[in-house]
Structure formats: structure tokens, C-alpha cells
């Protein structure tokens, strides 16, 4: 089917056009809606427990062997682990983008299987829950119900909660916003792990970490910095008298299992009622497990079938120590979270953290970013490379178009004006140099280059037809003014709704819209006033290297323009 067929059969053309529109509308309403694509790296979690062991024992006897076995698995980027006083073990392995999660899980499982022989004999898969912490998730009202964003916005709500929490000395409360992108932690802001690379004690790690946080809070870029790690957490050391257990006809494992069930909870069975399956958990009421004396009222079965109180076999000693211990990339680590201060971006906070770490961390200690902060710190340095690569590709394509190594610079040099305009508009709007703005900049390079090509290509054709350099440039600027302005104005008016967007995702939409609009305004001015000058300059250099080959029979339109120019010259004389 040729193009002529569509021209001669307009009804067929209309039917095909309507069909395409209908299919597109159906696709639009059936597409799932998601603010962000799935860009979080694939992860594999290894969860297990070592009942009866504290965090330090779990870390040395379970986590270290597992980490050594898992480390180096194919496509792994970094590994994070946590050990709790409840005996729970959590190991998270992060992989490169594009890694098959199923294959990654298989590879990790194979590594874990090889390490089974190095684990304790009584190591198992029975776990409990720690009673010393909790989480509350609060949902804000709908955007339409927020009359004053300064008082009802998420930052204002967080400040009010933190102000209330400051008056509660017996509890640590941290209010945080959820992450912008799922899969990068549980809180927005920055996330770092300060590592003990010298193998010191936990107390030394804690003291260095507290000093590091204090130095961070002195920086104006850091709004808040905190950690949940605490080496002075009050707890009880549980000691089981194995000899008494043996004489009574029971075992230490049975005593610990009873203790875990009554105090931390334990899954025992399922309950089916009205075709619904319910999980059955055992745990004593809070009033029966709140004091050490409650051990006298909790019984375990002994050898003769009778029941004996746990206090006969268990001795409690009040101690102070960490509730949980963390490791990051095979080093003992202390997790630190925080947010950038008002008026500063996450990039400013990351730079401040790097500067503080370089000046305040002692020898043997280091830090690494985690979650979204890690991705941001690694990609920020690649931004300049991305723009350079885009510019080089545009230049090479233009070289092939103009058959010249110099004329493409007339197009390329118009791009920086647009980029500077984008940054200026973003600054005036109070926005950040984020991924939305950078996406708009990449799109802007193509738009500005396309518009500049309209002008330079027109001028190059007139020059080959016999016009002087100045005549060709002026003719191009005059004739291409209207289509360039129409293209730019259509683009600007189309992006204005994004620039003044409100509600969820407003910051991202505004960054994209403001960046492109500002770049198009300044880039258009550059194209209209500077590109003709650049064309004259670089075409002159090109002709010095390689003389232009004039067309013997120019197009009639070009001949008409040349005759008009000659006529105006004669009239002036």
C-alpha cells in the first residue's frame, strides 16, 4: 500500500485514524497507574533465629559465618545484617539492577546451605519478637482537605510530632516520612552506616557514632540526624541452670521455649471457623509478664508430669547492652538516619556528610550510604558524563547531516543557553536538581538541537545556492522565525500545567515543567540571535578548510529569494 492510496481514499484514512485513537484510549484507561516505576534493586532476605542467644552471640556465631558464605555471590552490590537480643537474624543482600530475583535467591540459598556446618548445633528457625519498640503509621488527610499546606503538609506534621516527643524523656520517638520510592528503606531522607573497620568494641562504636551525629547536627545542611542504636539498653540476662533441669527431668531448651512463648509470643497452630483460617499465638497478658516476679506464676512441665515454676530453673540478672547489633558489608556498623534542613537538598546533605566524615571520623572508622542515598551518591557523579555523551552523539549526527566538522558547533553552542535557563528557572521556583529536572534537561538537548537545525539547515541550503554567508544567515532567521516561535510556544503552553502542579507528586511535575520551560525560553533567544552568528563564523572556517560546492541549478524558491535580494540592492543604489 502506497501513500497515494491514502490520499485517493480519504474515508479509509479517517477510519484508520479513528481506530488508532480508539485503541489508544482503551490502552490509556487500562494502564495501571503508578507514580514511580519499579526501579529498586532486587533484594534477597535471609531470616532465621538462634533462640536464647543475645545479639553479640548471634552476630559472632550465626551472622558472620553466613555473611562470609554469601559474600561475593553473583551480581551482589552490598549486604546488610541485623542481630537482635531475641535471637533473630535478618540479612539483606542487594543485587545489581536487572538481576533475576529468582536466580539470585537460588544462588543465595546455595551459599547458605554450604555454611550450615559452621552454625551452632542448636541453631533453628524459631523466633520471637522484641517488646521494646513499636511503629505507628499515620495517613494524612486528602489533598483537597488541606487548606493550609504550611500547617497540614507532611513537614509541618513531622515537626509537631517531634516537638511533642521532645517532652517524653523515657522514650525515643522518631517521626519520619515514608520513602519516595518503595524498596529503598522505610524512611525518607538519608541513610548511612558508620562502620568499625578496626574491629573495636561495641562501646567504642557507639561513642564514635554519637560524636559523629553531634558533628552532623552542627552543619546547616542537616535538619536532623539520629540513630536507634543504644548500648545502654536495659535488659535481663537469662541464665538457665542445666543441672536443675536435668534433676527435674526437663531440658534447658524446654525451659527457654516456655519462656519465649509466654513472654515474646509463639505460633502454635491454626484455627478454622466459618471457613476462615486463623493463626493461633500463645502469649501471656501484659500484667502477668511485666515484672521478674512473674516467673513464679509461669510453669513448665517436668519429668514426673507435674508443673514447676520457671523461677526454679531461671536466674535473671539486670544488665545493660545493645538491643540489636548491625553489620554492613562485613563490618560492625551503626545505622544513622536523617533529613536535609529546610532550603537544602538531599545532595547538599550528602556532601555535608562526606565532609564531616572526612574531618571527624577517627582512623579505623568509615561510612557507607545505604538505600536511596547510596543510589543518589553514585549517580550524581554520572550526570555530567550523561550530558557529555548526549552532546557527543548530537554532534556526530550533525556532522553526518552537514558533511562538516565545524558547522554542527553552531547548533551545539545553543544548547548551553537552554541548560542555564533551566537551572535559573529551577532556582527561581525554589526547586532542586533532581532526577525530574535532569530528565527534562536530556529532553531539552534534543528539542533545542532540533530547533537550531531548522535554522542552520535552511541557511546551509541558501549558501550552497550562491548566497553570501550573511545573506544566508539573515534569510534563515527571517523565514524560520515563525515556525520556531510556534514550536516553542506550543511546548511552553503544554508544560505550564506541570510547572504549576499541586497535590501528590507536585514537586516532580514542577521540576520537569520548570526546567523545560526555562530552557526553551532562553534556548529560543539563543537560537534566534546567536545561532545565525555562529553559522556565519563556523561556515567561514569550514570554507577555509574545504571550499563550498555551489549548486549549478538552485531550487526555484531559492532563486526567487536571491532575485529579491539583488533587487533590493539595486533599489538602494
Buried (B, 14 or more C-beta within 10 A) or exposed (E): EEEEEBEEEEEEEEEEEEEEEEEEEEEEEEEEEEEEEEEBBBBBEBEBBBBBBBBBBBBEBBBBBBBEBBBEBEBBBBBBBBBBBBBBBBBBBBBEEEBEEEEBBEBBEEBBEEBEEEBEEEBBEBBBBEEEEEEEEEEEEEEEEBEEEEEBEEEEBBBEBBEEEEEEEEEEEBBBBEBBBEBBBEBBBBBBBBBBBBEBEBEBBBEBBBEBBEBBBEBEBBBBBBBBBBBEBEBEEBEBBEEBBEEBBBBBBBBBBBBBBBBBBBEEEEEEEEEEEEEEEEBBEEEEBEEBEBBEEBBBBBEEEEEBBBBBBBEBEEEEBBBBBBBBBBBBBBBBBBBBBEEBBBBBBBBBBBEBBEEBBEEEBBBBBBBBBBBBBEEBEEBEEEBEEBBEEBBEBBBEBBEBBBBBBBBBBBBBBBBBBBBBBBEEBEBBBBBBBBBBBEBBBEBBBEBBBBBBBBBBBBBBBBBEBEBBBBBBBEBBEEEBEEBBEEBBEEBEEBBEBEEEEBBBBBBBBBBBBBBBBBBBBBBBEBBBEBBBBBBEEBBEEEEBEEEEEBEEEBEEBBEEBEEEEEEEE
